[in-house]
Amino acid sequence: MKLKSITKVLLFATLLLALSFSVSADNHTSSNDFDPTDSYLWLIDQCEEGNCDDDLSATAFYSVAMKRSGYGNTYGMQAIRHIQAERKDPESCFPVGGCNIKETAMAYWALSEYGEDTAGIEEYIRNELDVGLTDNWWLEIVTTAQDQYCTIGYPKEGVQEQVDVLVNQGAFPECNAGQPETFFDLNSCIETNLVNSNPSLELTIDCSAIGQGTIISIIYNTGSSFYLTEQATTAKYQTQVQNSCHSRSGTCDKDTSLWANWILDSKNSDINTGLYLLTLHDSLDPIDTSLIYLTTSDANRQDTFLTELIDLQRLDGSFNKNNLETATAVLSLTASGSTDELNNAINYLEGSVKSDGSWDGDELTTALVLFSSFTGASIELPPMSTAPAGSQPPPATCGDNYCDPQFEDSNSCPSDCLTKDVCVQNNKCEVDFGETSNNCPSDCYCGDSICDPTEQPGICEFDCGAAETNSYPTEEYTPPVEVKEEGGFSWIVMLIIVIFLILAVYFAYNHYFAKKKKPSKTYSSKPVFNPSVGGFGGAKPNPRAQPRSTRPIHGKKSKAEMDLEKSLSEAKRLLGK
């Protein structure tokens, strides 16, 4: 191989290694590099005294985002005090100037996150339910029994009414309203509009006379669509027919129902408008699909909604290039564990933030983005100049559930300044965020395989082992800093690059510079005669012109090859070190 070719190969390899190293370094960027501090500061400026532009939805997301970021007892509590001031009693609804269900539900969610009084709020929402579905409601009883009676009970004006219904091998001979004989019309066979006039009818279906093995189903039918809403294999079944919606201005409203249903579901309420939302589901709407995914208990339907949601994500990670829609989708992607899609969505939100720290210059959008995507970030906000209005009496009263920023901190009063804000209940003991078995017993406990600072070796050997290992300080604890070993082999790569560069320079020098210093000569095995010293007869052979070897010239290594072997040996020696 010619020296020039070898040099080119080495240079090309060096460039490839350098390029790969550069790409590898670029790929180490992540959402952890994004600092949302400016976004929180912008929101603080907009939400003066905790009021986010008289929008209780924005204020609720702001308060919860602050709590989960460690500022619940200050900025978050300020927002909570504003929400409480907007409560209209005795109705227990929000806001005081004109109650509506969506903002009432948002206030209910925020107050419950802070452990504040929510008495009467859920009952108000229940009393404001409207009928959402007004088409056909069928009862189906699958049985092989002949001519047996089932008893249907329902409340009416405070009294439990009962009706006996004849069932013959699954058919209803006495009343089927012209529908298939196996469909019993709940709106006509018992009482006119029994279901259609009641958003949450309680039904008791007793088929004890038929016995076990009976399958009881409740079906909603609209047009060509049939929805199996309830089904049980039992002789006696009690249920609440969910025929409800949440209204706005006296009319069923999809947006109100979506958000209120999500909040109530998160609080394990028995109020559910899922069927109403299912019949109106728009598979092309990210907010619709995301929230209905979060409130659906049917695993098959969940998979369908998640697939629909992921299909809506654009190549840039966004959903319709809309920050509010993307932030809402993040809620579902987080719950589903769709890591790649989640990271892409968050990366999009990182790139779409405005220079002032906001998203779209809007309080609700910014608060929702922070809540859904960046509450786990490490931020440091300035202390409040004054305590939240109406929050707690005298400052520096440890144990009053208020962390006064002027007089208290996590060391002097952990009950006020640590416990409330550090613990995020997610079934994971996150010691990096300050969670311990003392301040977050729901997530951190002996036997969770994580040695938190309060467990110590010897106290919880399941997590911490024996007393001589994994020792943590007992008086003061600073969460360990996670050291990320990015590019663990980078020094090896750099060494190889340096070696190849040295080799390339060495060969280039020898080929282009060193050899130019000596003119090339042609050597021959024949004597050279010098006419100037006596002609032919007296000529003497020139000693410098003698052949260097009697061996064939093709059997000896060239100088270039010998130089290459020497350089490679030197490279091996360096790598060995």
C-alpha positions as CSV (number, residue, x, y, z in Angstrom):
1,M,0.0,0.0,0.0
2,K,1.3,3.4,-0.9
3,L,2.1,5.9,1.8
4,K,-0.2,8.5,0.4
5,S,-3.2,6.1,0.5
6,I,-2.4,5.0,4.0
7,T,-2.4,8.6,5.1
8,K,-5.7,9.3,3.5
9,V,-7.3,6.3,5.2
10,L,-6.0,7.4,8.6
11,L,-7.2,10.9,8.1
12,F,-10.7,9.6,7.0
13,A,-10.9,7.4,10.0
14,T,-10.0,10.2,12.3
15,L,-12.7,12.4,10.8
16,L,-15.3,9.7,11.3
17,L,-14.3,9.2,14.9
18,A,-14.5,12.9,15.6
19,L,-17.8,13.2,13.9
20,S,-19.2,10.2,15.9
21,F,-18.0,11.8,19.1
22,S,-19.7,15.1,18.2
23,V,-23.0,13.4,17.4
24,S,-22.8,11.4,20.6
25,A,-22.3,14.6,22.6
26,D,-25.3,16.2,20.8
27,N,-27.5,13.2,21.7
28,H,-26.9,13.7,25.4
29,T,-29.2,16.8,25.5
30,S,-32.4,16.2,27.4
31,S,-35.4,17.8,29.0
32,N,-33.3,18.0,32.2
33,D,-31.5,20.9,30.6
34,F,-34.6,23.0,30.5
35,D,-35.0,25.5,33.3
36,P,-38.7,26.6,33.8
37,T,-37.8,29.2,36.4
38,D,-38.6,32.1,34.1
39,S,-42.0,30.5,33.4
40,Y,-42.8,30.3,37.1
41,L,-41.7,33.9,37.6
42,W,-43.8,35.1,34.6
43,L,-46.8,33.3,36.1
44,I,-46.2,34.8,39.5
45,D,-46.2,38.3,38.0
46,Q,-49.5,37.6,36.1
47,C,-51.2,35.9,39.1
48,E,-51.1,38.9,41.4
49,E,-51.9,37.8,44.9
50,G,-52.7,34.4,43.6
51,N,-55.4,35.5,41.2
52,C,-54.6,34.4,37.6
53,D,-56.7,36.9,35.7
54,D,-59.9,35.9,37.4
55,D,-59.7,32.5,35.8
56,L,-60.2,29.8,38.5
57,S,-59.1,27.1,36.1
58,A,-55.7,28.9,35.6
59,T,-55.5,29.6,39.3
60,A,-56.2,26.0,40.2
61,F,-53.4,24.7,37.9
62,Y,-51.1,27.4,39.2
63,S,-51.7,26.4,42.8
64,V,-51.1,22.7,42.2
65,A,-48.0,23.3,40.0
66,M,-46.6,25.4,42.8
67,K,-47.3,22.7,45.4
68,R,-45.6,20.0,43.4
69,S,-42.6,22.2,42.8
70,G,-42.1,22.9,46.5
71,Y,-43.8,26.3,46.8
72,G,-47.2,25.2,48.1
73,N,-46.9,26.9,51.4
74,T,-46.1,30.3,49.8
75,Y,-47.2,31.0,46.3
76,G,-49.5,28.0,46.1
77,M,-51.2,28.9,49.4
78,Q,-51.7,32.4,48.1
79,A,-53.7,31.0,45.2
80,I,-55.7,28.8,47.5
81,R,-56.7,31.8,49.6
82,H,-57.9,33.5,46.5
83,I,-59.9,30.4,45.5
84,Q,-61.5,30.2,48.9
85,A,-62.5,33.8,48.6
86,E,-64.4,33.0,45.4
87,R,-66.6,30.4,47.2
88,K,-70.3,31.2,47.2
89,D,-72.1,29.9,50.2
90,P,-74.4,28.3,51.1
91,E,-74.4,26.7,47.6
92,S,-70.7,25.7,47.9
93,C,-70.0,26.7,44.3
94,F,-67.5,28.9,42.4
95,P,-67.0,31.7,41.5
96,V,-68.9,33.9,43.8
97,G,-70.1,36.2,41.0
98,G,-71.7,33.5,39.0
99,C,-71.3,29.8,39.7
100,N,-70.4,27.4,36.9
101,I,-69.6,23.7,37.0
102,K,-66.1,23.7,35.4
103,E,-64.6,26.3,37.7
104,T,-66.4,24.7,40.7
105,A,-64.8,21.4,39.8
106,M,-61.4,23.1,39.4
107,A,-61.7,24.8,42.8
108,Y,-62.7,21.4,44.3
109,W,-59.6,19.8,42.9
110,A,-57.2,22.5,44.0
111,L,-58.6,22.7,47.5
112,S,-58.6,18.9,48.0
113,E,-54.9,18.8,46.8
114,Y,-54.1,21.1,49.7
115,G,-56.3,19.3,52.2
116,E,-58.7,22.3,52.5
117,D,-62.4,22.1,53.4
118,T,-64.4,20.9,50.4
119,A,-67.6,20.1,52.2
120,G,-70.7,20.5,50.0
121,I,-68.8,21.1,46.7
122,E,-69.3,17.6,45.3
123,E,-72.9,17.6,46.4
124,Y,-73.4,20.8,44.5
125,I,-72.0,19.3,41.4
126,R,-74.2,16.2,41.8
127,N,-77.3,18.4,42.2
128,E,-76.5,20.3,39.0
129,L,-76.2,17.2,36.8
130,D,-78.3,17.3,33.6
131,V,-79.6,14.4,31.5
132,G,-77.1,13.8,28.7
133,L,-78.6,10.9,26.8
134,T,-82.2,10.8,25.7
135,D,-82.5,7.9,23.2
136,N,-83.2,4.2,24.0
137,W,-82.3,2.4,27.3
138,W,-82.7,-1.4,27.3
139,L,-82.6,-4.1,30.0
140,E,-81.4,-7.5,28.9
141,I,-81.6,-10.6,31.1
142,V,-79.9,-13.7,29.7
143,T,-81.3,-16.9,31.1
144,T,-82.7,-20.3,30.0
145,A,-85.4,-20.2,32.7
146,Q,-89.0,-20.2,31.6
147,D,-91.7,-17.9,32.9
148,Q,-89.9,-16.5,35.9
149,Y,-90.2,-13.0,37.4
150,C,-87.6,-10.4,38.1
151,T,-88.3,-7.5,40.4
152,I,-87.1,-4.0,39.3
153,G,-86.8,-1.4,42.1
154,Y,-86.2,2.4,41.8
155,P,-86.7,5.5,43.9
156,K,-89.6,7.8,43.3
157,E,-90.4,10.8,45.5
158,G,-88.5,9.3,48.4
159,V,-90.2,5.9,48.2
160,Q,-88.8,2.7,46.7
161,E,-91.0,1.5,43.9
162,Q,-91.1,-2.1,42.7
163,V,-92.3,-3.7,39.4
164,D,-92.4,-7.4,38.6
165,V,-91.3,-8.3,35.1
166,L,-92.0,-11.7,33.4
167,V,-88.9,-13.3,31.8
168,N,-89.2,-16.3,29.5
169,Q,-85.8,-17.6,28.3
170,G,-84.5,-14.1,28.1
171,A,-87.5,-12.7,26.4
172,F,-90.1,-10.2,27.8
173,P,-93.5,-11.4,26.7
174,E,-95.4,-8.6,28.4
175,C,-93.5,-5.6,27.2
176,N,-90.7,-5.1,24.6
177,A,-92.0,-2.0,22.9
178,G,-91.7,-3.5,19.4
179,Q,-87.9,-4.0,19.9
180,P,-86.3,-7.5,19.9
181,E,-88.1,-9.6,22.5
182,T,-84.9,-9.8,24.5
183,F,-84.9,-6.0,25.1
184,F,-86.9,-4.6,27.9
185,D,-87.6,-0.8,27.4
186,L,-86.7,1.0,30.6
187,N,-88.3,4.2,29.3
188,S,-91.8,2.8,28.6
189,C,-92.3,-0.6,30.2
190,I,-92.1,0.7,33.8
191,E,-92.7,4.4,33.7
192,T,-92.6,7.0,30.9
193,N,-89.1,8.5,30.5
194,L,-87.9,6.7,33.6
195,V,-84.3,7.0,32.6
196,N,-84.5,10.0,30.3
197,S,-85.8,12.2,33.1
198,N,-83.2,11.1,35.6
199,P,-79.4,11.7,35.1
200,S,-78.4,9.1,37.7
201,L,-81.2,6.6,38.2
202,E,-80.6,3.9,40.9
203,L,-81.9,0.6,39.8
204,T,-82.1,-2.7,41.7
205,I,-82.7,-5.8,39.6
206,D,-83.6,-8.9,41.6
207,C,-83.8,-12.2,39.6
208,S,-83.4,-14.5,42.6
209,A,-86.3,-16.6,41.4
210,I,-84.2,-17.5,38.3
211,G,-81.1,-18.3,40.3
212,Q,-77.4,-18.1,39.6
213,G,-75.9,-17.9,36.1
214,T,-78.2,-15.0,35.1
215,I,-76.5,-12.3,33.0
216,I,-78.0,-8.8,33.6
217,S,-77.0,-6.0,31.1
218,I,-78.1,-2.4,30.5
219,I,-77.7,-1.1,27.0
220,Y,-77.9,2.4,25.5
221,N,-78.9,2.7,21.9
222,T,-78.7,5.7,19.7
223,G,-79.2,5.3,15.9
224,S,-77.1,2.3,14.9
225,S,-74.8,2.5,17.9
226,F,-75.2,0.3,20.9
227,Y,-73.3,0.8,24.2
228,L,-73.1,-1.9,26.8
229,T,-73.0,0.3,29.9
230,E,-73.5,-2.3,32.7
231,Q,-73.2,-6.0,32.9
232,A,-73.1,-8.5,35.8
233,T,-73.4,-12.2,36.2
234,T,-75.5,-12.4,39.3
235,A,-79.1,-13.0,40.4
236,K,-79.3,-9.6,42.1
237,Y,-77.7,-6.4,40.8
238,Q,-77.8,-2.8,42.0
239,T,-76.4,0.0,39.8
240,Q,-76.7,3.7,39.1
241,V,-77.5,4.4,35.4
242,Q,-75.0,7.0,34.3
243,N,-77.1,9.2,32.0
244,S,-75.7,12.5,33.0
245,C,-73.7,15.4,31.7
246,H,-72.2,18.6,33.2
247,S,-73.9,21.7,31.8
248,R,-73.0,25.3,31.1
249,S,-75.7,27.9,31.1
250,G,-78.4,25.2,31.4
251,T,-77.1,23.1,28.5
252,C,-75.0,20.0,28.4
253,D,-71.4,21.1,27.6
254,K,-68.7,18.7,26.3
255,D,-65.7,20.8,27.5
256,T,-67.2,21.3,31.0
257,S,-68.0,17.6,31.2
258,L,-64.5,16.5,30.1
259,W,-62.6,18.5,32.7
260,A,-65.1,18.0,35.5
261,N,-65.2,14.2,34.8
262,W,-61.4,14.1,34.9
263,I,-61.3,15.8,38.3
264,L,-64.1,13.8,39.8
265,D,-62.6,10.6,38.6
266,S,-59.3,11.5,40.2
267,K,-61.1,12.0,43.5
268,N,-62.9,8.6,43.2
269,S,-66.3,10.2,42.9
270,D,-69.3,8.1,41.9
271,I,-70.3,11.0,39.6
272,N,-69.5,9.9,36.0
273,T,-70.4,11.4,32.7
274,G,-68.3,9.0,30.7
275,L,-71.1,7.6,28.6
276,Y,-72.2,11.0,27.5
277,L,-68.6,11.8,26.5
278,L,-68.2,8.5,24.8
279,T,-71.1,9.1,22.5
280,L,-69.6,12.5,21.5
281,H,-66.0,11.4,21.3
282,D,-64.0,13.1,18.6
283,S,-61.0,11.0,17.8
284,L,-59.2,13.9,16.1
285,D,-59.4,16.1,19.2
286,P,-56.3,15.6,21.5
287,I,-57.9,17.1,24.6
288,D,-61.1,15.0,24.1
289,T,-59.0,11.8,23.5
290,S,-56.6,12.5,26.3
291,L,-59.2,13.2,29.0
292,I,-61.5,10.4,28.0
293,Y,-58.5,8.0,28.1
294,L,-57.7,9.1,31.7
295,T,-61.2,8.5,32.9
296,T,-62.0,5.2,31.1
297,S,-61.7,2.0,33.2
298,D,-62.3,-0.4,30.2
299,A,-58.8,-1.6,29.2
300,N,-59.8,-2.3,25.6
301,R,-61.2,1.2,25.2
302,Q,-58.1,2.7,26.9
303,D,-55.9,1.0,24.3
304,T,-58.0,2.4,21.5
305,F,-57.9,5.9,22.9
306,L,-54.2,5.8,23.5
307,T,-53.6,4.6,19.9
308,E,-55.8,7.4,18.6
309,L,-53.9,10.0,20.7
310,I,-50.4,8.8,19.6
311,D,-51.6,8.9,16.0
312,L,-52.4,12.6,16.4
313,Q,-48.9,13.5,17.4
314,R,-46.9,15.3,14.8
315,L,-43.3,14.7,13.8
316,D,-42.2,17.7,15.9
317,G,-43.8,16.2,19.0
318,S,-46.7,18.6,19.1
319,F,-50.4,18.0,18.9
320,N,-51.7,20.4,16.3
321,K,-48.8,22.7,17.1
322,N,-51.0,23.8,20.0
323,N,-49.4,24.2,23.4
324,L,-52.6,23.7,25.4
325,E,-53.5,20.6,23.5
326,T,-49.9,19.3,23.8
327,A,-49.8,19.9,27.5
328,T,-53.1,18.0,28.0
329,A,-51.8,15.1,25.9
330,V,-48.8,15.0,28.2
331,L,-51.1,14.0,31.1
332,S,-52.2,10.9,29.2
333,L,-48.7,10.0,27.8
334,T,-47.3,10.2,31.4
335,A,-50.0,8.0,32.7
336,S,-49.6,5.5,29.9
337,G,-45.8,5.2,30.1
338,S,-45.4,6.1,26.5
339,T,-41.8,7.3,27.0
340,D,-40.8,8.3,23.5
341,E,-44.0,10.1,22.7
342,L,-43.9,11.9,26.1
343,N,-40.3,13.0,25.6
344,N,-41.1,14.3,22.1
345,A,-44.1,16.3,23.4
346,I,-42.1,17.8,26.3
347,N,-39.2,18.7,23.9
348,Y,-41.7,20.5,21.7
349,L,-43.0,22.5,24.7
350,E,-39.4,23.4,25.7
351,G,-38.9,24.8,22.2
352,S,-42.2,26.7,22.0
353,V,-41.8,28.8,25.2
354,K,-41.7,32.5,24.6
355,S,-38.8,34.7,25.5
356,D,-40.7,36.0,28.6
357,G,-41.1,32.5,29.9
358,S,-44.8,32.0,29.0
359,W,-46.6,29.8,26.6
360,D,-48.7,31.9,24.3
361,G,-48.7,34.7,26.8
362,D,-51.7,32.9,28.5
363,E,-52.0,32.1,32.2
364,L,-54.0,28.9,31.8
365,T,-51.8,27.5,29.1
366,T,-48.6,28.3,31.0
367,A,-50.0,26.9,34.3
368,L,-51.2,23.7,32.6
369,V,-47.8,23.3,30.8
370,L,-45.9,23.7,34.1
371,F,-48.3,21.3,35.9
372,S,-48.2,18.6,33.3
373,S,-44.5,18.7,32.2
374,F,-42.2,20.6,34.6
375,T,-43.2,20.2,38.2
376,G,-40.3,17.9,38.8
377,A,-37.7,20.5,37.7
378,S,-35.4,22.1,40.3
379,I,-36.3,25.7,40.6
380,E,-35.5,28.5,43.0
381,L,-38.1,31.3,43.4
382,P,-37.7,34.5,45.4
383,P,-39.3,34.5,48.8
384,M,-42.6,36.2,49.2
385,S,-42.4,39.6,50.9
386,T,-45.5,38.9,52.9
387,A,-47.5,35.8,53.9
388,P,-50.4,34.8,51.8
389,A,-53.4,37.0,52.6
390,G,-55.6,35.4,55.3
391,S,-53.4,32.4,55.5
392,Q,-52.3,31.9,59.0
393,P,-52.0,34.0,62.2
394,P,-48.7,35.1,63.6
395,P,-45.6,34.2,61.7
396,A,-43.0,31.8,63.1
397,T,-45.7,29.6,64.7
398,C,-44.3,26.1,63.9
399,G,-47.1,23.6,63.4
400,D,-49.6,26.0,61.9
401,N,-49.4,24.4,58.5
402,Y,-47.9,27.5,57.1
403,C,-44.2,27.9,56.2
404,D,-43.4,31.6,56.9
405,P,-40.5,32.3,54.5
406,Q,-39.1,35.0,56.8
407,F,-38.9,32.9,59.9
408,E,-39.2,29.2,59.0
409,D,-37.5,26.7,56.8
410,S,-37.2,23.0,56.3
411,N,-34.7,22.7,59.2
412,S,-36.3,24.9,61.8
413,C,-39.8,23.7,61.1
414,P,-40.0,20.6,58.9
415,S,-43.7,20.0,59.8
416,D,-44.7,23.2,58.0
417,C,-41.9,23.7,55.4
418,L,-41.1,20.1,54.4
419,T,-43.8,17.6,54.8
420,K,-46.6,19.4,53.0
421,D,-44.6,20.2,49.8
422,V,-42.0,17.5,49.4
423,C,-44.3,14.4,49.3
424,V,-45.8,13.7,45.9
425,Q,-47.8,10.5,46.2
426,N,-46.8,8.4,43.2
427,N,-45.8,5.1,44.9
428,K,-42.1,5.9,44.5
429,C,-39.8,7.0,47.2
430,E,-38.0,9.9,45.6
431,V,-35.1,10.7,47.9
432,D,-33.6,13.1,45.4
433,F,-36.6,15.3,46.0
434,G,-36.3,15.0,49.8
435,E,-38.9,12.3,50.4
436,T,-38.4,10.2,53.5
437,S,-40.4,7.8,55.6
438,N,-41.1,10.7,57.9
439,N,-42.4,13.2,55.5
440,C,-43.8,10.9,52.9
441,P,-44.9,7.6,54.5
442,S,-47.2,6.7,51.7
443,D,-44.3,6.3,49.3
444,C,-41.3,5.7,51.6
445,Y,-41.3,2.9,54.1
446,C,-39.0,0.1,55.3
447,G,-39.1,-2.6,52.7
448,D,-39.4,-0.3,49.6
449,S,-35.8,-1.2,48.6
450,I,-34.8,2.4,48.9
451,C,-32.6,3.6,51.8
452,D,-34.0,7.0,52.6
453,P,-32.2,9.3,55.1
454,T,-34.4,8.6,58.0
455,E,-34.1,4.8,57.8
456,Q,-30.3,4.5,58.4
457,P,-28.4,1.3,58.4
458,G,-29.3,-0.9,61.3
459,I,-32.8,0.7,61.6
460,C,-34.1,-0.7,58.3
461,E,-31.7,-3.5,57.1
462,F,-34.1,-4.4,54.3
463,D,-33.3,-1.2,52.6
464,C,-30.0,0.0,54.1
465,G,-28.2,-3.1,55.2
466,A,-26.0,-3.5,58.2
467,A,-25.0,-0.5,60.4
468,E,-21.6,-0.1,58.8
469,T,-22.9,0.7,55.3
470,N,-25.0,3.3,53.5
471,S,-24.8,5.7,56.4
472,Y,-26.9,8.9,56.2
473,P,-26.7,11.9,58.5
474,T,-29.5,12.1,61.0
475,E,-29.5,15.8,61.7
476,E,-29.4,17.4,58.3
477,Y,-29.8,15.8,55.0
478,T,-28.9,17.1,51.6
479,P,-30.3,15.0,48.7
480,P,-27.5,13.4,46.8
481,V,-26.5,15.0,43.6
482,E,-27.0,12.6,40.7
483,V,-23.8,12.4,38.7
484,K,-24.5,11.6,35.1
485,E,-21.7,9.7,33.4
486,E,-22.3,10.9,29.9
487,G,-19.9,9.5,27.4
488,G,-18.1,7.1,29.7
489,F,-15.7,6.1,26.9
490,S,-15.0,9.6,25.7
491,W,-11.4,9.6,27.0
492,I,-10.7,6.5,25.0
493,V,-12.1,8.0,21.9
494,M,-10.1,11.1,22.4
495,L,-6.9,9.1,22.9
496,I,-7.5,7.1,19.7
497,I,-8.1,10.4,17.8
498,V,-4.9,11.9,19.2
499,I,-2.9,8.7,18.2
500,F,-4.3,8.7,14.7
501,L,-3.6,12.4,14.3
502,I,0.0,11.8,15.4
503,L,0.4,9.0,12.9
504,A,-1.2,11.0,10.1
505,V,1.2,13.9,10.8
506,Y,4.1,11.6,11.0
507,F,3.5,9.9,7.7
508,A,2.7,13.2,6.0
509,Y,6.0,14.7,7.3
510,N,8.0,11.7,6.1
511,H,6.3,11.6,2.7
512,Y,6.1,15.3,1.8
513,F,9.0,16.9,3.7
514,A,11.6,14.5,4.9
515,K,12.1,12.9,1.5
516,K,12.4,16.2,-0.3
517,K,15.7,17.0,1.5
518,K,17.5,14.2,-0.3
519,P,17.5,14.0,-4.1
520,S,16.6,10.6,-5.5
521,K,19.3,8.5,-7.0
522,T,19.2,5.5,-9.3
523,Y,21.4,2.7,-8.2
524,S,22.8,0.0,-10.5
525,S,24.6,-3.3,-9.9
526,K,27.1,-2.4,-12.8
527,P,30.3,-0.4,-12.1
528,V,30.4,3.2,-13.2
529,F,33.4,4.3,-15.3
530,N,34.8,7.7,-15.1
531,P,36.4,8.9,-18.4
532,S,38.3,11.6,-16.7
533,V,40.7,9.3,-14.8
534,G,42.4,7.2,-17.5
535,G,39.9,6.0,-19.9
536,F,38.5,2.6,-20.0
537,G,41.6,0.7,-19.1
538,G,42.3,2.6,-16.0
539,A,38.8,3.2,-14.6
540,K,38.1,2.5,-11.0
541,P,34.6,1.6,-9.7
542,N,32.8,4.2,-7.7
543,P,32.3,2.8,-4.2
544,R,29.1,4.8,-3.7
545,A,27.6,3.1,-6.7
546,Q,28.0,-0.5,-5.4
547,P,24.8,-2.5,-5.1
548,R,23.3,-2.5,-1.6
549,S,22.2,-6.2,-1.8
550,T,22.6,-9.2,-3.9
551,R,19.1,-10.3,-3.2
552,P,16.3,-9.5,-5.6
553,I,14.9,-6.1,-4.8
554,H,11.3,-7.3,-4.9
555,G,11.9,-9.4,-1.8
556,K,12.7,-6.5,0.6
557,K,10.2,-4.2,2.4
558,S,10.1,-0.6,1.3
559,K,11.0,2.2,3.6
560,A,7.4,3.3,3.7
561,E,6.3,-0.1,4.9
562,M,8.9,-0.2,7.5
563,D,7.9,3.2,8.7
564,L,4.3,2.1,8.9
565,E,5.2,-1.0,11.0
566,K,7.3,1.2,13.3
567,S,4.4,3.7,13.8
568,L,1.9,0.9,14.5
569,S,4.2,-0.6,17.1
570,E,4.5,2.8,18.8
571,A,0.6,3.1,18.7
572,K,0.3,-0.3,20.4
573,R,2.8,0.7,23.0
574,L,0.8,3.9,23.8
575,L,-2.5,2.1,23.9
576,G,-1.0,-0.4,26.3
577,K,-0.2,2.3,28.7
